[in-house]
């Protein structure tokens, strides 16, 4: 693929979508209030990636755009009963377009409006307003114009607004084979190369081929090496079957040499036809994008792709999204994609993501969040695939390190709150950079809060001997720093996560044994000085809980034993107690680790607006 050397400025683009009573986006009120859409979502000029859990509205948004604009495919798209919100009898979709060039605007003169800027630019609003009775959906038209009602858009104007669409469960290989009305023939027929239907070079080629075929079957001079005898025999049979004087005759030929028929005979394939569905999917995406690469085309260049990762392994996903992002930048193409892939969500710049959650969509660009430019830069460096699962969660727990990452899910399962089953993602930020990650979920306008529950689990980081004078202020400072718009901080009651475990009378013995097991494992791995040989009774003899906790914590530090390996062994010991009701009850009431259970409980809730 050859890319332009510099970005091409995008002109007309879909800037905003508004929905009323469309599928999941609706309100119980009977009347549609045009001043209060049930969904408003803004789009970037270039790449837009819709991310979110299942049933969060990604397909709904793409389908609303398709219904209003139609696609380059010949598939019939119309409003269905399932498109109406619950029992409502009216729905409305508005698609708003900005930045129309003069060449683009001339196609929509009757329906244009102007924006309110100091340098007014033409804009376009399309309206789909449909109603139904008890037994049928009433006829409706696509309208346009700056007012609430608009005027019917002509068929000619609508041709300039069609989108390129790839459905989610696509059988790419089947779409590229030769057949009547094949998707490949539709793609090619719409390309400017095939504009001249009557005098096209392919028509000439097929006409010549038909002449050669006619000669092959009708040349009596070389009947031993061609099909003359076959055709002669067929004619004799036909003459016997038909009545005398019928005048019927027969011939061999390729179907009528019309361009549409020729294109339906074509098959787009790979040299190695044994290639898998994933490779064919890439070929199909490339073919569909031909619509958006037409030269001197002054219509809408908008591509819609659902589940762009379909049939692609992770590395192929990354290559595809990189290529599409480049096309959106250098080719003046707007793309609206949906994905369930954390792999893709981690690859695309956060500014280009649109988070789908609850009954709203939340663009994550600078205008909409509390993220600053340095925050965006940081997250693009460090928000990898393991952290990007936060975009697909029903609740989030952010932790500082691997120990919490391992043990919190274990504790949650112990009290029948399996994080996976509840759709809660645990995100290890690898330090104390919570503020940058939490800002993803904080909107510039607080009234537009996402409502997703985000628990931040962090250490107090105050030495035990200083807690009396400094603990209250340290806790308050962290809560003020991170809290707000559904984000809530849970600070350890004492120095660190591990120190709190060591203070727990329910866990200190298990923690000590986990330290010994981790030291043995590291020693067997060839790392000297890690072995712990003490017995618990000797190690803990005559020590107060505080002194014992300090001794356990110092053992970890002095021996340099991996906290991650310790956590893994401790988690196994805790899991073995899953049937011990007394142990579980004592653990839930343990004030040293109570903050962890509170963080788990909070992540299960939602709508903290």
KAGICOR-V950572 format. One line per field, one symbol per residue. phi: phi as a letter, one per 20 degrees, with the letter a starting at -180 (. if undefined). Layout:
# KAGICOR-V950572
phi = ???
This chain:
# KAGICOR-V950572
phi = .ddfebgeffefbfebccccldlfeacfgfefdfecffbccedffeecdecqffmeoffgfffffggeemcffegedbfdgffefldfdbcbccddccmfffffffecgfdfccfeffdgcfcccdcdcdccdfdaefgbcedbpfefemdffffffffedfdecdffeeegfffdeeaflffffffffeeggdfefedfgffffffffffffgffedeffcffccegfffffffffffffeffmfmfcbbdafggfeggffffeecebdgefegfffffffffgffffggedffledefdcddcelgegmdfgffgfffffffffffeedmdeccddbdefgffeeegggdecedbmdbccgdfgfddefefffgfffffdeeffeffffcdeaccecebfffgeefgfffffdmcgfffemeeddeemqdeggffffgddefdffegfnfeceddcefmcfgfdfgedfgfffffffffdfplnececegfchbgffffffffecfffffffffffffffffendfmdfddfegfffdfmdfgffffffffffffffmeffffgffffffffffefeeffffffffefffcgffffffgfffeblee
